[in-house]
Amino acid sequence: MNLKFLGCRKVLIDQCEDSYGRIAVDAIAGYRFLVFGENVEQSCVKVDNPAWLEYQYTRAMLLGGLCHPSPESALFLGLGSGVLTQACMLALPSLYDIEVIELRPDVVRMASQHLGFNAEDERLTLRYGDAMELLQTAEQADLIFMDLYDENGPARGHLAWKFLQDCRDKLSENGWLIINQWATADYQPLAAALLRGVFEHHYWEIPVKEGNVILLVPASLEQDIPLAELRQRAKQLTKTLGYRLASVVERIRAPIL
């Protein structure tokens, strides 16, 4: 959790148990947190602005969405609080077809009831189940956001060669796959060798202070990272978002061999 919340009083808003364990929502100092297990924070939402991205890893994932000049469709593998989905709908007004695959229905319920997620938005299609099983029936998308975590860490899809390959294959022309990957002690993405193999060394990384590395994977080997355009788009969004993405752009790097 962000150091600014240390020492602040925590209030339990809601909790439940499903077949995968505990889900809870805690409130702290104007923010709410989706929690799995006993104390594993999954998402942070600003109560008065549900599209606000508090943490750098979510801002880096949003930046990945800016790699496409005018995305119309997006697939979210894992909802969490819904804050990233809300932020993308705000920052990417061309999006009109958004599919979300979420394993746990109570996550969507809590996000809707307590975390400002608008599950009734006409642009959204919600499906429940394992993303590794449902991916094949999903529509192609300009953007795919992969953020599949439980209280023990990343789901097996983050380490599965064929699933990662299938995610990239679901991208439309000029599409981008954005993955929230755990980082190792030396700031490398978890399973770096596997990632370099499945994506043929053709992707970019954004290491972030929360201990993750965001991967930006293009649909084809002919696509390059549009750095100049990213800087411009990030600058244009500053007023809309209320924060700057410029520092995140400058952290983009090629995979370290």
ChimeraX attribute file (.defattr): number of C-alpha atoms within 10 A of each C-alpha:
attribute: neighborCount
match mode: 1-to-1
recipient: residues
	/A:1	13
	/A:2	9
	/A:3	6
	/A:4	8
	/A:5	13
	/A:6	10
	/A:7	8
	/A:8	10
	/A:9	9
	/A:10	15
	/A:11	12
	/A:12	12
	/A:13	13
	/A:14	14
	/A:15	15
	/A:16	12
	/A:17	12
	/A:18	11
	/A:19	6
	/A:20	12
	/A:21	12
	/A:22	15
	/A:23	23
	/A:24	22
	/A:25	25
	/A:26	19
	/A:27	21
	/A:28	18
	/A:29	13
	/A:30	10
	/A:31	18
	/A:32	24
	/A:33	27
	/A:34	25
	/A:35	23
	/A:36	23
	/A:37	15
	/A:38	11
	/A:39	13
	/A:40	17
	/A:41	17
	/A:42	18
	/A:43	23
	/A:44	28
	/A:45	27
	/A:46	20
	/A:47	18
	/A:48	11
	/A:49	14
	/A:50	22
	/A:51	22
	/A:52	21
	/A:53	23
	/A:54	16
	/A:55	16
	/A:56	19
	/A:57	22
	/A:58	20
	/A:59	22
	/A:60	28
	/A:61	25
	/A:62	22
	/A:63	25
	/A:64	26
	/A:65	26
	/A:66	22
	/A:67	25
	/A:68	21
	/A:69	16
	/A:70	13
	/A:71	22
	/A:72	16
	/A:73	21
	/A:74	28
	/A:75	27
	/A:76	24
	/A:77	23
	/A:78	22
	/A:79	25
	/A:80	27
	/A:81	28
	/A:82	25
	/A:83	25
	/A:84	24
	/A:85	25
	/A:86	19
	/A:87	19
	/A:88	19
	/A:89	17
	/A:90	16
	/A:91	21
	/A:92	19
	/A:93	11
	/A:94	14
	/A:95	18
	/A:96	15
	/A:97	17
	/A:98	22
	/A:99	21
	/A:100	22
	/A:101	22
	/A:102	22
	/A:103	18
	/A:104	19
	/A:105	14
	/A:106	16
	/A:107	24
	/A:108	22
	/A:109	14
	/A:110	22
	/A:111	23
	/A:112	16
	/A:113	13
	/A:114	20
	/A:115	27
	/A:116	21
	/A:117	24
	/A:118	16
	/A:119	16
	/A:120	10
	/A:121	9
	/A:122	10
	/A:123	13
	/A:124	17
	/A:125	14
	/A:126	15
	/A:127	16
	/A:128	14
	/A:129	14
	/A:130	16
	/A:131	23
	/A:132	18
	/A:133	9
	/A:134	14
	/A:135	18
	/A:136	14
	/A:137	9
	/A:138	14
	/A:139	16
	/A:140	20
	/A:141	26
	/A:142	25
	/A:143	30
	/A:144	28
	/A:145	26
	/A:146	24
	/A:147	21
	/A:148	24
	/A:149	20
	/A:150	17
	/A:151	18
	/A:152	9
	/A:153	13
	/A:154	16
	/A:155	15
	/A:156	11
	/A:157	18
	/A:158	21
	/A:159	16
	/A:160	16
	/A:161	14
	/A:162	12
	/A:163	19
	/A:164	20
	/A:165	13
	/A:166	14
	/A:167	25
	/A:168	24
	/A:169	17
	/A:170	23
	/A:171	24
	/A:172	19
	/A:173	15
	/A:174	18
	/A:175	27
	/A:176	31
	/A:177	28
	/A:178	29
	/A:179	23
	/A:180	23
	/A:181	27
	/A:182	20
	/A:183	19
	/A:184	14
	/A:185	8
	/A:186	6
	/A:187	16
	/A:188	20
	/A:189	25
	/A:190	18
	/A:191	15
	/A:192	16
	/A:193	12
	/A:194	16
	/A:195	22
	/A:196	15
	/A:197	11
	/A:198	16
	/A:199	18
	/A:200	10
	/A:201	17
	/A:202	21
	/A:203	24
	/A:204	20
	/A:205	22
	/A:206	26
	/A:207	23
	/A:208	19
	/A:209	10
	/A:210	13
	/A:211	15
	/A:212	21
	/A:213	25
	/A:214	28
	/A:215	28
	/A:216	27
	/A:217	27
	/A:218	26
	/A:219	23
	/A:220	18
	/A:221	12
	/A:222	8
	/A:223	15
	/A:224	14
	/A:225	19
	/A:226	12
	/A:227	13
	/A:228	10
	/A:229	14
	/A:230	21
	/A:231	18
	/A:232	11
	/A:233	18
	/A:234	23
	/A:235	15
	/A:236	13
	/A:237	16
	/A:238	14
	/A:239	10
	/A:240	11
	/A:241	16
	/A:242	10
	/A:243	15
	/A:244	16
	/A:245	22
	/A:246	16
	/A:247	12
	/A:248	19
	/A:249	19
	/A:250	11
	/A:251	12
	/A:252	18
	/A:253	15
	/A:254	14
	/A:255	17
	/A:256	12
	/A:257	8
